[in-house]
């Protein structure tokens, strides 16, 4: 969340600066950048957590049954996080600024 939120906040500021300077083309380009960065971040998170998914549950419990349930639930959690990341990206690049960015 911290990485995704900080990238979104920086994008909002950068787009606002470009729009304030009368540079809508630069604002459009700056609004597209977090899509690529967030894709890299989410791909990294998916790769790491899915490769360790049968071990993550043991951080919280010693029960094998509970750890296996956590491993089964992890893909649903990662899907939610991916949608949340997309929401951050869209709101940062398009939802908080003038229509010139869109």
C-alpha positions in Angstrom: 0.0 0.0 0.0 2.8 2.5 0.8 4.5 2.1 -2.5 1.3 2.3 -4.5 -0.1 5.3 -2.5 3.2 7.2 -2.7 3.4 6.7 -6.5 -0.2 7.9 -6.9 0.4 10.9 -4.7 3.5 11.9 -6.7 1.6 11.5 -9.9 -1.2 13.8 -8.7 1.3 16.4 -7.7 3.3 16.1 -11.0 0.1 16.3 -13.1 -1.1 19.3 -11.2 2.2 21.0 -11.7 2.1 20.4 -15.4 -1.5 21.6 -15.7 -0.7 24.7 -13.7 2.2 25.4 -16.0 -0.1 25.1 -19.0 1.4 21.9 -20.3 -1.5 19.4 -20.8 0.6 17.2 -23.0 3.2 16.7 -20.3 0.4 16.1 -17.8 -1.0 13.4 -20.0 2.3 11.7 -20.2 2.8 12.0 -16.4 -0.6 10.5 -15.9 0.3 7.4 -17.9 3.6 6.6 -16.0 2.0 5.1 -12.8 0.3 2.4 -14.9 3.6 0.9 -15.9 5.2 1.4 -12.5 2.2 -0.1 -10.7 2.2 -3.1 -13.1 5.9 -3.8 -12.2 5.1 -3.4 -8.4 2.1 -5.7 -8.6 3.9 -8.3 -10.7 6.7 -8.4 -8.2 4.3 -8.7 -5.2 2.4 -11.5 -7.0 5.6 -13.4 -7.9 7.1 -13.2 -4.4 3.9 -14.0 -2.5 2.7 -16.8 -4.8 6.2 -18.5 -4.7 6.1 -18.3 -0.9 2.4 -18.8 -0.4 2.7 -22.2 1.4 5.1 -20.5 3.9 3.3 -17.2 4.6 0.7 -18.8 6.9 3.4 -20.1 9.2 4.4 -16.5 10.1 1.1 -16.3 12.0 0.4 -19.9 13.2 2.1 -23.3 13.7 -1.1 -25.2 12.6 -0.7 -26.8 9.2 -4.4 -26.6 8.4 -4.6 -22.9 9.1 -1.4 -22.3 7.0 -3.0 -24.2 4.1 -6.2 -22.1 4.3 -4.0 -19.0 4.2 -2.2 -20.3 1.2 -5.6 -21.0 -0.5 -6.9 -17.5 0.3 -3.8 -15.7 -0.8 -4.7 -15.5 -4.6 -8.1 -13.9 -3.6 -6.2 -11.3 -1.5 -3.8 -10.6 -4.3 -6.6 -10.1 -6.7 -8.2 -7.6 -4.3 -4.8 -5.8 -4.0 -4.5 -5.6 -7.8 -7.9 -4.0 -8.1 -7.0 -1.6 -5.3 -3.8 -0.7 -7.1 -5.7 0.0 -10.3 -8.1 2.2 -8.3 -5.1 4.2 -6.9 -3.7 4.5 -10.4 -6.9 5.8 -12.0 -7.7 8.3 -9.3 -4.2 9.7 -9.4 -3.9 10.0 -13.1 -7.4 11.0 -14.1 -9.9 11.5 -11.3 -8.3 14.3 -9.4 -7.5 16.7 -12.2 -9.0 18.8 -15.0 -10.4 17.0 -18.1 -7.2 18.1 -20.0 -5.4 15.1 -18.5 -7.9 12.6 -19.7 
